[in-house]
Amino acid sequence: MLIDTHCHLDFADFDEERDELVARAHGVGVGQMVTISTHVRKLDRLLALTARYPSVFCSVGTHPNNAGDELDITADDLVRLAESHEKIVAIGEAGLDYFYDTQKPEDQQTGFRRHIEASRRTQLPLVIHSRSADDDMAAILREESGKGAFPFILHCFSSGADLARTGVELGGYISFSGILTFPKSEELREIAKTVPHERLLVETDAPYLAPKRWRGKRNEPAYVVNTAEVLAETLGLAFDEVARMTTDNAFRIFAKMPRL
């Protein structure tokens, strides 16, 4: 069994075939999926998906590229929503994205800290998006961890080795997407080798970043198998061992999510 710990099943890319997509995931051993929030105000759409598919769970949060749109949403709001439904198993995704110049860094940081507070209070894992922001991300994680521990995942990891070390040092998990499989991702595979096995996760970030086997096509949860295969090859482990390991890790960090 594998778990796709990060996908976006509510996106319009899947409107025509969600039933088939979920069935394909199950058919290749992807037993459960976490569909990740990018706008708090669209939470109802995510909850509808979790009601339709027993194997699908969700988060609540605001993507950093939408930070300015939801600055009125407080940590109290996030906590209330997170505790309102059994299928909300995480906070986020939130974080910092300096690659795109669409949101003010200060707005992203304000929103990020609110999500951290909500994670700390609920002890639900914070799904963190970090792009082109390693130094600020590490600084905020260290500062906020000093106020009290909170569980977190550095999702779709494509940052440098220093941020990976900081994340692990502070108790975080590192999640790898299809980027791990790309031919030019040698440095990322070297970083993966340094992460303790009990902190490793796999994801798709579907519909984005299809792994090498399907490069250039729309991504979907079933394709997390290829990422797990490359992770196993990278670590020198059997595929079944990596599947068991990452699944156990997923249930540990997503502690509210039951095994089905």
Secondary structure, DSSP 8 states (H G I E B T S, - for coil): -EEEEEE-TTSGGGTT-HHHHHHHHHHTTEEEEEE--S-GGGHHHHHHHHHH-TTEEEEE---GGGGGGGTT--HHHHHHHHTS-TTEEEEEEEEEE-SSTTS-HHHHHHHHHHHHHHHHHH---EEEEEES-HHHHHHHHHHHHTT----EEE-S--S-HHHHHHHHHTT-EEEE-GGGGSTT-HHHHHHHHHS-GGGEEE---BTS---GGGTTS---GGGHHHHHHHHHHHHT--HHHHHHHHHHHHHHHSTTS---
